[in-house]
Structures are given as structure tokens and as C-alpha cells.
Amino acid sequence: MDTECAASRLRVVLGHLRRPSAANVVAHLTSQAISPASFRPQQFQYTQDNNVLSLEQRRFYEENGFLVIRNLVSDADIERFRNEFDRICRKEVKPPGLQLMRDVTIAKSEHNPSEKVITKVQDFQEDEELFRYCTLPEILKYVQCFTGPNIMAMHTMLINKPPDTGKKTSRHPLHQDLHYFPFRPSNNIVCAWTAMEHIDRNNGCLVVLPGTHKGTLKPHDYPQWEGGVNIMFHGIQDYDRNNARVHLVMEKGDTVFFHPLLIHGSGQNRTQGFRKAISCHFASANCQYIDVKGTSQENIEKEIVSLADRLYGIKGDVSMKDIWQFRARLVKGQRVNL
């Protein structure tokens, strides 16, 4: 397929996303080919049967692996999440299990904790205010379209992407979230990622490779970047660089839902402000844990277990499954397996 055909396919993607049900996006065609639509109405593989998504939205997610819903989370809720983040940075609240992350360029600095130092709050399942995000009816309304009625909140983050220092460490390499998850099936897992302010290429918006959710989990490891790489920022070691890319420009409250096999990442923050987003990975409570030993995920298991040992003094025969069971919280329905 030539560049003109690929551009035509991207226009279809953008045409959908620019409608009232989705956020505006800016596409930058970087490939000479993108898979044509091969969807048949009776072959829904990645979405559940309910009356929430329109047929067009289901088709879009089935084909592309992501769906943007515009203005889903209120300004009032986002302001509450922002205020709680500030309180955490000032150490006014210290929820158990919470991880405060710093950019590698400031990790060893002497700065006191503040918005200008903390670049990510991870595992906020014990923070009542931030965890409200995972229970918002407007979020769960869409999550159940991918997980079904029994929903677990598995992984929580508030991302505070810092202005890049010039070493390009604020970027996130292209990756698949399933690399970090020891549970399956992947089709019953979804990420909800909400912009807390205007996000575009200048401050490091998400970039997605449409249709890559139809592939398999690829090997990940740290990229060989001269300026350094942040902890746990694994990237795909071998992927098709001819894949088209779509950069998601989002407004405050816009939320993208995407499949854990979708290849995605984010660019540098070239502004002087801190780009904020809040997210949660949800999974069906009917999912099952798997043993990742002997697979491409073994490297991240060793790193996660080692980090848990350093942070919490957890020693002995601990697996990635044990750590995920500690993080998981039921948010709707019944806790079946996870």
C-alpha cells in the first residue's frame, strides 16, 4: 500500500476522533503502510456486548485498539486530583504502598519533594481521594465495555511529566503495557488515561500505533539512550518502524481507553510546565494470573521484585503475581480470580 493509501486510512481515523464523542488528534504519517480495515460486524473480539458504545465506536476500537472520549471527567474532579497530588508532594499525606518517582536527571538532587521533583505518583490504591478516579461512574461506564461487569483496578498512576532538561529523559519509549502484567487474557484489560490539562506534542502527548493491538507481546528492555532512561521505562526492542503513528492532542477531561498490546509512548516535554495525566489499568476479575518465568516478561519481574524488596523489605520467594495481588482492588461486581 502506498503513502496516499496510508494517509487515506489515517484520515478515517482522524475523522472519527474529531467527532463530539472523541478528542481532537493530530496525525503525523511516518509510514508507507497501515493495515486496511478488515472488520466484519459479527466479529467483535476486543469489546463487550452492551449498549454503551455505538457501533461506530466499537468498530473503531476493534480496528485501532484505542478510543478517545471527549470531556469525560469534570473540571471539579480534576482539580481535586491536582490538589491531592500537591498534598502528596508536600508530604501532608502518606498513603501506604504509594511510590513517588523522580526523573533520572533529578533523582539524586537535594530538592525537597514538590511538584518540580515528583514526576509520577504510582500505586495510589490506598489514597482515598486519588482512587476516586478509578471508581468514577463515567469511567467505569466505558471500562465495562472492555472488561465486562466484574472490574478490578490493577495499576494506578498520576503522571507529572517534567520539562525536559535537554537530555530527552522526559520521553517514554514505545512499549506495550502487557509487558508489565502477569494476568490474561489481554482482551479483558484496558487502560483509562485522562488528560488533566491541554496536552499536545509540545508537552509530550501520547503517540499510538493504530492496529498494533492485534499483534503479540514483543520483547522489551531499556533503550540505549545517551541521556539516561527512567526506572521501569522499558521499550520494544524490535518493531516495525513503518507503522503509522497518531499523536493524541487532548483537552482537560478527555480520556483515552486503549488495549494493553497497543504500542504507544510519549515524547519530550518541550515546555516549561509540568504535563499531568491520571490513569488506571483495569482488568476483568475473571482474568487469571500466569507465571512469567521463562518468558520475555522475566526481566521486568526481576526488576519489580527487586524494587519491592528495596521499598518494603519484602524478601523470600516473591513473584510478580504476589505484588499485583497486593495492588489490585475491586471497583465493580464480584472479585472472581484477581
C-alpha positions in Angstrom: 0.0 0.0 0.0 1.5 3.4 -1.0 1.7 6.6 1.1 -1.5 8.0 -0.4 -3.5 5.0 0.8 -1.9 5.1 4.2 -2.8 8.8 4.5 -6.3 8.0 3.5 -6.6 5.4 6.2 -5.3 7.9 8.8 -7.9 10.4 7.6 -10.6 7.9 8.5 -9.1 7.5 12.0 -8.9 11.3 12.5 -12.4 11.8 11.1 -13.7 9.6 13.9 -11.7 11.2 16.6 -12.7 14.7 15.7 -16.4 14.0 16.3 -18.1 15.1 19.6 -17.6 11.7 21.2 -13.8 11.9 21.0 -10.9 14.3 21.4 -9.1 16.0 18.5 -5.9 14.5 17.5 -3.1 15.5 15.2 -1.7 12.7 13.0 1.9 12.6 11.6 2.2 9.9 9.0 5.6 8.2 9.4 5.0 5.0 7.5 4.3 3.9 4.0 1.7 1.4 5.0 -1.0 0.8 7.5 -3.3 -2.2 7.8 -6.6 -1.7 5.9 -9.9 -2.1 7.8 -10.8 -5.8 7.9 -13.6 -5.6 10.4 -16.8 -7.6 10.0 -19.8 -6.6 12.3 -20.2 -10.1 13.6 -16.6 -10.4 14.7 -16.2 -8.4 17.8 -13.1 -9.6 19.6 -12.0 -6.7 21.8 -15.3 -5.2 23.0 -18.2 -6.5 25.1 -21.8 -6.5 24.1 -23.7 -3.7 25.8 -25.5 -0.5 24.8 -22.7 2.0 25.8 -20.5 2.1 22.7 -22.1 3.0 19.4 -21.4 0.5 16.5 -19.0 3.0 15.1 -17.1 3.3 18.3 -16.9 -0.5 18.6 -15.6 -0.8 15.1 -13.0 1.9 15.7 -11.6 0.3 18.8 -11.7 -3.2 17.2 -9.6 -1.9 14.3 -7.3 0.6 16.1 -7.0 -0.6 19.7 -7.9 2.8 21.3 -10.9 5.1 21.7 -10.9 8.7 22.9 -13.9 10.1 24.7 -14.1 13.8 25.0 -14.7 15.8 28.2 -15.4 12.7 30.2 -14.0 13.7 33.6 -15.2 17.0 35.1 -13.0 20.0 35.9 -14.0 19.8 39.5 -12.8 16.2 39.8 -9.5 17.0 38.0 -8.9 19.9 40.4 -9.4 17.6 43.4 -6.9 15.2 41.9 -4.4 18.0 41.3 -4.8 19.3 44.9 -4.3 15.8 46.3 -1.1 15.4 44.2 0.2 18.7 45.7 -0.6 17.4 49.2 1.3 14.2 48.5 4.3 16.1 47.2 4.3 18.3 50.3 4.2 15.1 52.4 0.9 16.1 54.0 -0.5 12.7 53.3 1.5 9.4 53.1 -0.7 6.6 51.8 0.8 3.1 52.3 2.2 1.5 49.2 2.5 4.8 47.3 5.6 5.2 45.1 7.0 8.6 44.4 9.1 8.7 41.2 11.6 11.2 40.0 13.2 11.8 36.6 16.6 10.2 36.3 18.2 13.7 35.8 16.9 14.9 39.2 16.7 11.6 41.1 19.8 12.3 43.1 19.2 16.0 43.6 18.8 17.6 47.0 15.4 19.2 46.2 12.7 18.9 48.7 9.7 17.0 47.5 7.4 19.2 45.3 5.7 19.3 42.0 9.0 20.2 40.4 10.7 17.0 41.7 8.0 14.3 41.8 7.3 13.1 38.2 4.9 10.3 38.9 2.8 9.0 41.8 2.3 5.3 41.4 0.1 2.7 43.2 -2.3 5.2 44.8 -4.8 2.5 45.6 -4.7 3.4 49.3 -5.2 7.1 48.7 -8.9 7.6 49.0 -9.0 10.9 47.0 -6.9 9.8 44.0 -8.5 6.4 44.0 -11.9 8.0 43.4 -10.7 8.3 39.8 -10.9 4.5 39.5 -14.5 4.4 40.8 -16.0 7.4 38.8 -19.2 6.1 37.2 -18.3 7.9 33.9 -15.0 6.0 33.8 -16.5 2.6 34.7 -19.3 3.1 32.2 -16.8 2.7 29.4 -14.4 0.3 31.2 -17.1 -2.4 31.3 -17.2 -2.2 27.5 -13.8 -3.9 27.5 -13.7 -5.9 30.8 -17.3 -6.9 31.4 -19.2 -6.3 34.7 -16.6 -7.6 37.2 -13.9 -4.9 37.3 -10.6 -4.8 39.1 -8.4 -1.7 39.3 -4.9 -3.1 38.8 -2.4 -0.3 38.3 -2.8 3.4 39.2 -0.6 6.4 38.2 -0.7 10.2 38.2 1.9 11.3 35.7 3.6 14.7 36.1 5.8 14.8 33.0 8.5 17.4 33.7 10.1 19.9 31.4 12.9 18.2 29.6 16.4 19.1 30.8 17.8 18.7 27.3 18.7 15.0 27.8 15.4 13.8 26.4 14.7 11.8 29.6 11.1 13.1 29.8 10.1 10.9 26.8 8.7 7.4 27.2 9.8 4.8 24.8 7.4 2.9 22.6 6.1 -0.1 24.6 3.1 -2.4 25.3 1.6 -2.3 28.8 1.1 -6.0 28.8 4.8 -6.4 29.3 4.2 -5.4 33.0 1.2 -7.5 33.6 1.2 -11.2 34.8 -2.5 -11.8 34.0 -4.5 -12.7 31.0 -6.5 -12.6 28.7 -5.2 -9.3 27.3 -8.5 -8.6 25.6 -10.1 -8.1 29.0 -7.7 -5.5 30.1 -7.9 -1.8 29.3 -6.2 1.4 30.4 -8.2 4.6 31.1 -5.8 7.7 30.7 -7.3 11.1 31.4 -5.7 14.4 30.5 -5.6 16.8 33.4 -4.8 19.8 31.1 -4.3 20.5 27.4 -1.8 18.0 26.0 -0.2 18.2 22.6 3.2 17.4 21.0 4.8 20.3 22.8 4.3 18.9 26.3 4.6 15.3 25.3 1.3 13.8 24.3 0.7 10.1 23.8 1.6 8.6 20.5 -0.1 5.4 19.4 0.5 2.9 16.6 -3.1 2.1 15.4 -3.9 -1.6 15.0 -0.8 -2.9 16.8 -3.1 -4.4 19.5 -3.7 -7.2 17.0 -0.1 -8.4 17.3 1.7 -10.3 20.1 3.7 -9.2 23.1 7.2 -8.2 22.0 10.4 -8.4 24.0 11.1 -5.2 26.0 14.2 -3.8 27.7 15.8 -0.4 28.4 16.5 1.6 25.3 20.1 2.7 24.7 19.6 6.4 25.2 22.6 8.6 25.8 20.9 11.0 28.3 19.7 8.1 30.5 16.4 6.3 31.0 13.9 6.4 33.9 13.4 3.3 36.0 10.9 0.8 34.5 10.8 2.7 31.2 11.3 -0.4 29.1 10.8 -0.2 25.4 10.2 -2.5 22.5 13.5 -3.7 21.1 12.2 -4.6 17.6 9.1 -3.2 16.0 8.0 -2.2 12.5 9.2 1.4 12.1 6.9 1.7 9.0 3.8 1.7 11.2 1.8 4.8 11.0 1.7 6.9 14.2 -1.1 9.1 15.6 -0.3 11.8 18.2 -3.3 12.4 20.5 -4.0 16.0 21.2 -6.3 16.1 24.3 -8.1 18.7 26.4 -8.6 18.6 30.1 -11.0 15.8 30.9 -10.6 13.9 27.7 -10.0 10.2 28.2 -8.4 7.6 26.0 -9.1 3.9 26.5 -6.6 1.5 25.0 -5.7 -2.1 24.7 -2.6 -3.4 26.6 -1.0 -4.7 23.4 -1.3 -1.3 21.7 2.2 0.1 21.0 2.4 3.6 22.4 4.7 6.1 24.1 5.1 9.8 24.6 7.6 12.5 23.5 9.6 15.1 25.3 8.0 17.9 27.3 9.5 20.9 25.5 7.5 23.4 27.6 8.3 24.9 31.0 5.2 23.5 32.6 4.5 20.0 34.0 2.2 17.9 31.9 -0.3 16.0 34.1 -2.5 12.9 33.4 -4.2 10.4 35.7 -4.7 6.7 34.7 -5.7 3.3 35.8 -5.4 -0.1 34.2 -8.5 -2.1 34.7 -9.0 -5.9 34.2 -11.9 -8.3 34.3 -12.0 -10.0 37.7 -12.3 -13.2 35.7 -8.8 -12.9 34.4 -6.2 -15.4 35.5 -2.6 -14.9 36.8 0.2 -16.5 34.8 3.7 -17.5 35.6 6.1 -15.3 33.5 9.3 -17.2 34.3 10.9 -18.3 31.1 9.1 -15.7 29.0 10.0 -12.2 27.7 8.5 -10.8 30.9 11.0 -12.4 33.2 13.3 -9.3 33.1 10.6 -7.0 34.4 9.5 -9.5 37.1 13.0 -9.5 38.5 13.1 -5.7 38.5 9.7 -5.3 40.1 10.5 -7.9 42.8 13.9 -6.2 43.5 12.1 -2.8 43.8 9.6 -4.2 46.2 12.4 -5.6 48.3 14.1 -2.2 48.5 10.9 -0.2 49.2 9.1 -2.6 51.5 11.7 -5.1 52.7 9.8 -8.0 51.0 12.1 -10.9 50.8 11.8 -14.6 50.1 10.0 -16.4 47.3 8.0 -13.4 45.9 6.6 -13.3 42.4 5.2 -10.5 40.2 1.8 -12.2 40.8 2.1 -11.6 44.6 2.8 -7.9 44.0 -0.1 -7.4 41.7 -2.4 -9.1 44.1 -1.4 -6.6 46.7 -2.2 -3.7 44.3 -5.5 -5.0 42.9 -8.8 -3.5 44.1 -12.3 -4.5 43.2 -14.3 -1.5 41.9 -17.4 -3.1 40.5 -19.1 -6.5 40.5 -17.5 -9.6 42.1 -13.9 -10.5 42.7 -13.7 -13.8 40.9 -10.0 -14.5 40.4 -7.7 -11.5 40.5 
